[in-house]
């Protein structure tokens, strides 16, 4: 049991400025596995211009986290779900103004579930994106709070061949590289920290897997047009390790695709959907 | 024929400040192939502290290049040789004060040869390193200048098994990653630029190969002690491509090792020596 501070709900952070250059955009792309052949993600002077992967928005977003209350034990906070909603293309450089907010804390009995939203705007006030984190605080439920709505299952149609399937190998140094984009949790690099977290060895960042999946969706059905991805929601259902191969599959629905990501041995992103133009 | 401006010789640049953090150190290490297992190069909180590869000094050095004269055609400037001399360990973060100088321009007939030296100091004036570039300016010889001294050959002893041999695979994205440490020449990423430069496809930065070799020397005979490498001189004798495997071999001599680096098909670093403690 932990003390859950419900008073943090609805309090917005002061606007925070995130300034970045094309190097941050390219470092992120390499961090989610972009290759030298994917010139438009890794080359600032690419013939058709540098393209920003839509999931890049998580890099600034992580810097605008709101206060989640005192005495929170971060080692028991697990990233459960992620949704990004893109209002317009992310610029290749400049300043993004962000506001963070704990929008809700639900009581799921075994754990508390924090819903956190980061909103990003351009300097002139244009809405760029909303990024929604769902974080499970293990063992912190039972505080008599609202259990919240039941998640609607999003499952691939049974026995139906996917409309696309793209596999990428995760390099052995992938987590070491991805973390330079800002998530320095030692769980993803330090074998001792991984053991303390209950893993045999360091695991890949959930958001790195999420970036691989975003790249697969853009490179596959969206044919490289980063601006066509409007929303991507994912649940992190199993850990990924550097060296794994990630296979992203999609089944066409009206608004986009039901998405599932697998390693050789597990479903690692489930209950997932991409909304596309 | 080109105009060679001999008046640039001996003119020192104003001191230039290079400020960096552990992230630059780690980005460089990943850029020269360090893996997630080499925690002391890639993890800021490594148990025995973050170690700076001695060849990291080329990252600041490239920012302190002196004026080499007007109307120089950089597309005909080839990096021929590199020597680093380390006076003390490179800090994991901070400010380095550098001065650059064209120390000589020799007339080799077919080309002009520029010798460029960058000296680095700590903020309190402690001598950190000297970095010496030898650059061939193709087709710019015959200006009636000093031919300079003949290079002394440094060859491995014939038929003798090396004292160490370490192979590292160069990742397909290696040049895309290495260039984020500051050498943005499109020759190393853009297939069109590579063709204009006379190559079938983008080649690895010579200094990236140099970093792989430095890592091999430190990880091998120096058993991970970055402070034992005092000097490393290398000639770039053939291009390396992402995907190649680099084998660094060393033959013990009094002061250190004669070094040679091969790919599967060519000697890529020759006339090379490491001086060690």
Boltz contact constraints between the chains, C-beta under 6 A:
constraints:
  - contact:
      token1: [A, 23]
      token2: [B, 180]
      max_distance: 6.0
  - contact:
      token1: [A, 30]
      token2: [B, 177]
      max_distance: 6.0
  - contact:
      token1: [A, 35]
      token2: [B, 172]
      max_distance: 6.0
  - contact:
      token1: [A, 35]
      token2: [B, 173]
      max_distance: 6.0
  - contact:
      token1: [A, 36]
      token2: [B, 172]
      max_distance: 6.0
  - contact:
      token1: [A, 36]
      token2: [B, 173]
      max_distance: 6.0
  - contact:
      token1: [A, 36]
      token2: [B, 176]
      max_distance: 6.0
  - contact:
      token1: [A, 42]
      token2: [B, 176]
      max_distance: 6.0
  - contact:
      token1: [A, 43]
      token2: [B, 189]
      max_distance: 6.0
  - contact:
      token1: [A, 172]
      token2: [B, 35]
      max_distance: 6.0
  - contact:
      token1: [A, 172]
      token2: [B, 36]
      max_distance: 6.0
  - contact:
      token1: [A, 173]
      token2: [B, 35]
      max_distance: 6.0
  - contact:
      token1: [A, 173]
      token2: [B, 36]
      max_distance: 6.0
  - contact:
      token1: [A, 176]
      token2: [B, 36]
      max_distance: 6.0
  - contact:
      token1: [A, 176]
      token2: [B, 42]
      max_distance: 6.0
  - contact:
      token1: [A, 177]
      token2: [B, 30]
      max_distance: 6.0
  - contact:
      token1: [A, 180]
      token2: [B, 23]
      max_distance: 6.0
  - contact:
      token1: [A, 189]
      token2: [B, 43]
      max_distance: 6.0
